Amino acid sequence: MAPIPGSGLAKGLAVTLRTMTKKSVTAQYPDHQPHLPPRTRGVIGLFEENCTVCMLCARECPDWCIYIDSHKETVPAAAPGGRERSRNVLDRFAIDFSLCMYCGICIEVCPFDALFWSPEFEYAETDIRDLTHERDKLREWMWTVPAPPALDPGAEEPKEIAAARKTAEKLAAAQDRPEEGQP
């Protein structure tokens, strides 16, 4: 049987009419912010106080998009007769997001928890050279990082907290007990 002339056009118009009468589900982005999952990978935030300038993040980055500059400072001895120490001081920490592939390796290898995923995603620039963000901008994004999920109520207490609690209990017991040999 031969198709009726114009039946394809009628089917197409029927689909168009059906689609036009349905309610739109598109949220207009600038007016309605999207609901993001709590651990969304947006940009990388820097908690500068934890950074020891160990350079692990920059060395492990497959794109080499992390730039770190530092210098050594001499710290005076803590006690008389002690020796001076030297420590690294962070001068520059920058990430070039035009090169970054958002793999998260830098965050995983950081032994001091200085890097975190921030859910921020509105950091577009008109010039690609402006996508290199310095530590000031990375620090701003750090404050948008969500808190980690709560611990499982049935889980064991972390060893660090248990050790700190025991030490605090020992100190409290030593202070409550009068010292021997004193009236």
Backbone bond lengths (Angstrom), bond angles and torsions (degrees), N, CA, C in turn:
res aa  C-N    CA-C-N  psi(-1)  N-CA   C-N-CA  omega(-1)  CA-C   N-CA-C  phi
1 M - - - 1.442 - - 1.529 108.77 -
2 A 1.273 116.90 132.12 1.456 123.11 -178.13 1.528 109.34 -79.59
3 P 1.333 116.46 140.27 1.466 118.86 178.49 1.518 110.86 -66.43
4 I 1.295 114.91 147.79 1.461 121.02 179.23 1.522 107.53 -71.17
5 P 1.328 116.96 133.38 1.463 118.14 179.53 1.527 110.63 -61.58
6 G 1.314 114.43 131.97 1.479 120.28 178.45 1.510 113.99 87.29
7 S 1.361 118.24 2.23 1.474 119.17 -179.53 1.532 111.32 -69.39
8 G 1.323 117.62 -33.20 1.468 120.75 176.97 1.517 111.10 -63.91
9 L 1.328 115.50 -40.23 1.460 120.11 177.98 1.522 110.43 -64.36
10 A 1.327 117.15 -41.15 1.467 121.16 179.82 1.522 110.98 -64.87
11 K 1.353 117.16 -40.72 1.471 120.61 178.18 1.532 110.36 -64.23
12 G 1.310 116.39 -42.67 1.466 120.71 178.67 1.514 112.09 -62.28
13 L 1.316 116.72 -43.27 1.466 120.17 178.31 1.529 111.28 -66.42
14 A 1.334 117.25 -34.01 1.465 120.67 177.90 1.532 110.36 -65.16
15 V 1.328 116.45 -42.60 1.473 120.27 177.63 1.528 109.95 -63.22
16 T 1.319 116.77 -42.74 1.467 120.81 179.35 1.519 110.84 -62.36
17 L 1.319 117.54 -44.14 1.470 120.90 179.39 1.523 111.90 -64.13
18 R 1.333 115.49 -42.32 1.460 120.03 178.72 1.540 110.34 -61.85
19 T 1.305 118.06 -42.25 1.458 122.31 -179.96 1.529 111.29 -68.33
20 M 1.323 117.06 -37.71 1.463 120.23 -178.18 1.522 112.35 -69.12
21 T 1.323 117.73 -27.12 1.465 119.98 -177.27 1.529 112.70 -86.17
22 K 1.334 117.89 -13.74 1.475 120.61 177.81 1.519 109.85 -77.34
23 K 1.354 115.29 151.08 1.464 120.95 177.19 1.527 109.47 -71.96
24 S 1.298 116.18 136.41 1.455 121.77 -179.79 1.531 110.38 -73.19
25 V 1.327 116.49 140.09 1.468 120.60 178.77 1.525 111.47 -109.71
26 T 1.296 117.52 6.02 1.453 121.31 -179.91 1.514 110.02 -76.27
27 A 1.312 116.23 125.86 1.463 120.77 175.45 1.524 107.28 -91.88
28 Q 1.301 116.93 126.50 1.457 121.01 -179.72 1.524 108.27 -74.24
29 Y 1.343 116.91 112.38 1.459 122.74 -167.74 1.530 116.46 -52.79
30 P 1.275 121.65 -57.06 1.474 115.36 -173.50 1.531 112.73 -63.43
31 D 1.331 117.06 -30.79 1.468 120.07 -178.69 1.527 111.98 -79.37
32 H 1.315 117.52 -36.00 1.466 122.74 -177.71 1.521 108.58 -120.45
33 Q 1.338 116.78 112.20 1.463 120.78 178.62 1.529 109.54 -71.67
34 P 1.327 118.07 138.75 1.462 120.03 179.87 1.526 111.53 -71.21
35 H 1.315 116.18 150.86 1.456 121.05 175.80 1.528 106.90 -87.49
36 L 1.331 116.57 115.62 1.457 121.23 -176.50 1.526 110.33 -102.38
37 P 1.310 118.00 145.84 1.472 120.15 174.09 1.524 110.10 -61.81
38 P 1.328 118.13 155.86 1.472 120.39 -174.00 1.521 114.99 -60.20
39 R 1.302 120.63 -34.14 1.459 121.82 -177.02 1.532 111.57 -107.80
40 T 1.319 116.54 42.93 1.458 122.09 179.60 1.525 110.34 -65.44
41 R 1.322 116.13 141.00 1.465 120.68 175.24 1.514 108.28 -89.26
42 G 1.300 116.26 102.41 1.456 120.52 177.69 1.514 109.49 -105.39
43 V 1.320 116.05 -83.96 1.456 122.23 176.62 1.524 108.25 -128.33
44 I 1.309 116.13 174.73 1.459 121.04 -178.17 1.516 108.87 -100.32
45 G 1.332 115.94 126.23 1.456 122.08 177.08 1.518 110.11 -99.99
46 L 1.326 116.60 146.78 1.468 122.59 -177.97 1.519 110.15 -112.73
47 F 1.329 116.23 123.49 1.469 122.18 172.09 1.521 105.84 -97.25
48 E 1.322 114.91 89.47 1.456 122.75 -168.16 1.530 113.87 -59.07
49 E 1.321 117.57 -31.47 1.460 121.10 -178.14 1.527 111.86 -64.21
50 N 1.325 117.35 -26.87 1.465 120.62 -179.18 1.525 113.05 -89.59
51 C 1.314 117.46 -11.81 1.469 120.70 -176.44 1.528 110.03 -75.46
52 T 1.338 115.97 124.02 1.463 121.21 178.59 1.522 111.77 -105.15
53 V 1.314 117.61 9.15 1.463 124.46 -179.99 1.529 110.08 57.99
54 C 1.318 116.15 43.95 1.461 120.40 178.54 1.526 111.76 -78.71
55 M 1.327 117.27 -15.47 1.461 124.53 176.20 1.529 114.04 69.83
56 L 1.326 118.50 10.70 1.464 119.59 179.26 1.520 111.74 -62.58
57 C 1.326 116.84 -41.87 1.468 120.02 -178.38 1.524 110.71 -61.59
58 A 1.317 117.14 -43.31 1.467 120.65 -178.95 1.528 111.59 -68.72
59 R 1.338 116.74 -36.77 1.468 119.76 -179.57 1.527 111.94 -71.24
60 E 1.330 117.33 -35.81 1.461 120.67 -175.90 1.526 113.28 -85.84
61 C 1.317 117.97 -13.48 1.463 121.08 -177.83 1.527 110.06 -65.05
62 P 1.343 118.12 120.66 1.466 119.08 -178.74 1.526 113.13 -69.37
63 D 1.341 118.01 -21.75 1.468 121.17 -179.63 1.520 113.25 -96.66
64 W 1.317 117.35 -9.24 1.460 122.76 -177.22 1.520 110.40 55.98
65 C 1.313 116.52 47.95 1.460 120.18 -176.98 1.527 112.27 -102.95
66 I 1.331 117.97 5.30 1.462 121.77 179.50 1.525 108.14 -106.14
67 Y 1.328 114.65 126.41 1.465 120.77 -178.60 1.524 108.55 -115.63
68 I 1.336 116.68 122.60 1.462 121.53 -178.30 1.517 108.68 -128.15
69 D 1.333 116.39 130.10 1.456 122.68 172.24 1.518 107.66 -123.28
70 S 1.327 115.91 143.81 1.466 119.44 179.92 1.519 109.44 -152.32
71 H 1.306 114.54 171.29 1.460 120.95 172.73 1.517 108.34 -142.00
72 K 1.324 116.10 161.81 1.467 120.81 179.50 1.513 109.47 -94.93
73 E 1.318 114.56 140.01 1.456 122.46 176.22 1.513 108.58 -122.28
74 T 1.320 116.08 143.70 1.458 119.96 177.60 1.516 108.68 -92.32
75 V 1.321 115.61 128.35 1.458 121.84 178.76 1.523 106.95 -102.16
76 P 1.340 118.09 128.42 1.468 118.80 -178.97 1.525 111.23 -63.91
77 A 1.320 114.93 160.26 1.465 121.23 -178.79 1.521 110.31 -61.72
78 A 1.317 116.53 140.77 1.468 121.56 -178.76 1.522 110.97 -74.34
79 A 1.295 116.74 -33.77 1.474 121.34 -179.24 1.521 108.56 -124.92
80 P 1.326 116.79 153.32 1.473 118.87 177.32 1.529 109.87 -60.91
81 G 1.305 115.80 136.94 1.454 120.78 -178.90 1.519 113.06 86.98
82 G 1.327 117.86 -7.12 1.468 121.58 178.28 1.510 110.42 -79.84
83 R 1.292 115.88 172.40 1.463 118.39 -179.96 1.529 110.20 -102.47
84 E 1.299 114.56 155.10 1.461 120.20 177.65 1.517 109.33 -71.70
85 R 1.299 116.02 149.89 1.461 122.17 178.13 1.524 108.65 -116.45
86 S 1.297 115.44 157.13 1.464 118.87 173.52 1.520 107.74 -118.94
87 R 1.325 114.98 146.86 1.458 119.75 179.03 1.514 108.96 -140.73
88 N 1.317 115.91 154.09 1.459 121.55 178.49 1.522 109.42 -81.42
89 V 1.311 115.74 139.58 1.456 122.03 177.52 1.532 107.34 -120.55
90 L 1.313 115.85 129.25 1.460 122.08 -176.80 1.530 110.24 -73.74
91 D 1.326 116.27 123.41 1.464 121.43 175.78 1.523 110.91 -100.52
92 R 1.322 115.82 -43.28 1.470 120.38 -177.67 1.520 109.02 -143.40
93 F 1.299 115.34 134.12 1.466 122.21 171.36 1.512 105.66 -136.69
94 A 1.314 116.76 114.02 1.459 120.97 -177.67 1.523 109.53 -135.99
95 I 1.322 115.05 147.54 1.460 121.20 175.63 1.521 107.85 -125.46
96 D 1.315 115.54 129.04 1.461 121.19 178.02 1.532 107.68 -92.05
97 F 1.336 116.69 100.03 1.454 121.05 -176.84 1.527 112.86 -74.25
98 S 1.333 118.18 -7.39 1.457 118.78 173.31 1.530 110.20 -77.28
99 L 1.327 117.37 -20.25 1.464 121.86 177.30 1.524 112.73 -100.84
100 C 1.319 116.55 -27.60 1.469 121.98 -173.88 1.523 110.95 -60.89
101 M 1.331 116.49 137.06 1.470 120.01 177.34 1.526 111.32 -106.70
102 Y 1.339 117.45 10.88 1.463 123.60 173.25 1.533 112.20 57.03
103 C 1.325 116.06 41.26 1.460 119.90 -178.83 1.522 111.53 -81.48
104 G 1.328 117.75 -26.69 1.460 121.46 178.32 1.513 114.34 85.29
105 I 1.311 118.62 7.64 1.461 120.63 179.74 1.524 110.59 -62.32
106 C 1.319 117.39 -39.60 1.466 120.72 -179.60 1.526 111.13 -61.18
107 I 1.315 116.87 -37.95 1.456 121.05 -179.60 1.526 110.17 -70.80
108 E 1.325 116.32 -38.75 1.465 120.46 -178.79 1.522 112.20 -68.65
109 V 1.336 118.08 -37.67 1.464 119.78 -174.94 1.519 113.21 -84.80
110 C 1.318 118.68 -11.69 1.468 120.59 -178.22 1.530 109.61 -67.67
111 P 1.339 118.14 112.38 1.467 119.92 -176.61 1.526 113.32 -77.70
112 F 1.327 117.59 -9.71 1.462 120.52 -174.33 1.519 113.25 -113.74
113 D 1.327 117.87 12.29 1.469 123.19 179.68 1.525 111.68 51.63
114 A 1.321 115.80 54.91 1.456 120.53 177.96 1.529 111.92 -100.51
115 L 1.328 117.87 -15.04 1.456 121.71 -178.51 1.528 110.01 -119.60
116 F 1.338 115.50 138.37 1.458 121.52 -178.28 1.518 109.90 -142.55
117 W 1.338 116.35 155.51 1.448 121.36 172.56 1.512 109.21 -79.43
118 S 1.302 117.01 129.36 1.454 122.81 174.54 1.526 107.70 -108.33
119 P 1.325 118.99 141.58 1.460 119.53 -179.70 1.525 114.11 -77.44
120 E 1.311 118.33 3.69 1.469 120.79 178.80 1.523 109.88 -62.74
121 F 1.302 116.15 135.88 1.466 119.52 178.37 1.514 111.90 -133.70
122 E 1.311 118.34 -0.70 1.464 121.49 -179.20 1.523 109.70 -98.85
123 Y 1.299 116.46 78.58 1.454 119.84 179.41 1.528 110.78 -134.18
124 A 1.321 116.06 29.67 1.460 120.98 -179.20 1.528 110.69 -66.90
125 E 1.280 116.04 148.43 1.464 123.10 178.93 1.524 108.31 -130.43
126 T 1.320 116.05 155.63 1.463 119.44 178.60 1.523 111.51 -80.49
127 D 1.329 117.08 -23.69 1.461 121.55 179.31 1.519 108.55 -118.07
128 I 1.308 117.51 132.35 1.462 121.61 -176.09 1.528 111.43 -63.52
129 R 1.329 117.70 -25.96 1.466 120.65 179.26 1.518 112.10 -69.42
130 D 1.322 117.08 -18.22 1.468 121.07 179.12 1.523 112.68 -84.89
131 L 1.325 118.00 0.82 1.459 120.80 178.64 1.527 113.11 -84.01
132 T 1.324 117.78 1.66 1.459 121.06 172.15 1.521 106.55 -87.71
133 H 1.326 115.58 109.28 1.461 120.90 -176.08 1.527 110.41 -101.98
134 E 1.319 114.69 130.05 1.462 121.52 -178.72 1.526 110.71 -82.93
135 R 1.337 115.87 177.98 1.467 121.26 -173.36 1.518 113.58 -63.68
136 D 1.324 119.31 -27.35 1.469 120.54 178.11 1.526 110.55 -63.61
137 K 1.325 116.54 -45.58 1.463 120.51 179.11 1.529 110.84 -68.78
138 L 1.330 116.92 -39.75 1.465 121.15 178.41 1.532 110.63 -64.13
139 R 1.332 117.07 -34.74 1.468 121.15 177.19 1.523 110.57 -68.16
140 E 1.324 117.79 -38.91 1.471 121.12 176.92 1.518 110.95 -60.24
141 W 1.332 116.69 -41.14 1.464 120.34 -179.76 1.519 111.47 -69.29
142 M 1.318 117.58 -23.00 1.467 120.24 -178.66 1.518 110.88 -61.15
143 W 1.315 117.68 -33.05 1.467 120.36 -175.67 1.520 112.14 -77.95
144 T 1.330 118.34 -4.42 1.461 120.71 175.14 1.527 111.84 -97.96
145 V 1.329 116.82 -1.11 1.464 120.88 179.65 1.529 108.82 -68.98
146 P 1.333 117.91 127.79 1.466 119.25 -180.00 1.523 111.45 -71.13
147 A 1.317 115.66 155.88 1.462 120.69 177.88 1.523 109.40 -65.18
148 P 1.328 117.76 150.00 1.462 118.84 178.86 1.522 110.44 -66.46
149 P 1.312 117.50 157.15 1.465 119.37 -179.98 1.528 110.62 -62.86
150 A 1.317 115.69 151.19 1.461 120.31 -179.16 1.521 110.27 -65.74
151 L 1.331 114.82 152.03 1.453 119.89 178.40 1.517 109.95 -69.88
152 D 1.302 115.63 152.69 1.455 121.07 176.45 1.533 108.43 -65.75
153 P 1.339 118.94 127.86 1.462 120.38 -177.10 1.528 113.46 -59.23
154 G 1.320 117.91 -26.85 1.455 120.60 -179.37 1.516 113.81 -89.82
155 A 1.334 117.38 -0.21 1.461 120.93 -176.52 1.522 111.17 -76.22
156 E 1.329 115.31 159.45 1.461 121.10 176.14 1.532 109.48 -68.06
157 E 1.307 114.84 152.58 1.460 120.03 175.79 1.528 107.94 -71.16
158 P 1.338 118.49 137.29 1.467 119.80 178.61 1.526 111.19 -58.07
159 K 1.337 116.16 145.36 1.460 122.09 -176.74 1.525 111.80 -59.11
160 E 1.330 116.72 -37.58 1.462 120.20 -178.42 1.519 111.04 -63.59
161 I 1.330 116.36 -43.01 1.468 120.50 -179.19 1.519 110.22 -68.55
162 A 1.335 117.37 -40.33 1.466 120.88 178.70 1.531 110.26 -62.83
163 A 1.329 117.81 -42.50 1.467 121.39 179.29 1.529 110.52 -65.81
164 A 1.328 117.31 -40.99 1.463 120.22 178.90 1.525 110.88 -65.32
165 R 1.323 116.86 -38.84 1.465 120.65 178.95 1.532 110.80 -64.27
166 K 1.346 117.27 -43.58 1.472 121.01 179.30 1.526 110.33 -61.74
167 T 1.313 116.67 -43.31 1.467 120.53 179.59 1.519 110.72 -63.06
168 A 1.332 117.18 -42.94 1.465 121.15 179.17 1.522 110.81 -64.11
169 E 1.332 117.04 -39.17 1.475 120.20 178.34 1.523 111.23 -65.90
170 K 1.331 117.69 -40.70 1.461 121.28 177.84 1.523 110.83 -62.52
171 L 1.341 117.12 -43.80 1.465 120.72 179.59 1.522 110.79 -64.43
172 A 1.320 117.06 -41.26 1.464 120.72 179.33 1.523 110.56 -64.86
173 A 1.336 117.44 -40.43 1.465 121.05 178.92 1.516 110.64 -66.88
174 A 1.327 117.46 -38.05 1.470 120.66 179.71 1.526 110.57 -67.68
175 Q 1.313 118.42 -34.14 1.465 121.16 179.70 1.518 111.52 -75.37
176 D 1.322 118.60 -32.74 1.458 122.23 179.54 1.522 111.71 -71.54
177 R 1.304 118.37 -32.96 1.454 124.29 -178.79 1.534 109.39 -80.47
178 P 1.340 118.97 129.10 1.479 119.02 176.19 1.532 109.97 -68.67
179 E 1.301 115.71 147.22 1.453 121.21 -179.14 1.528 109.17 -70.85
180 E 1.338 116.27 142.64 1.450 120.86 -179.80 1.530 110.11 -70.62
181 G 1.326 115.86 142.19 1.457 120.32 177.61 1.522 113.28 89.13
182 Q 1.331 118.27 -3.28 1.458 120.34 177.89 1.526 108.73 -106.49
183 P 1.359 118.16 143.40 1.464 120.03 -178.18 1.502 113.76 -70.99
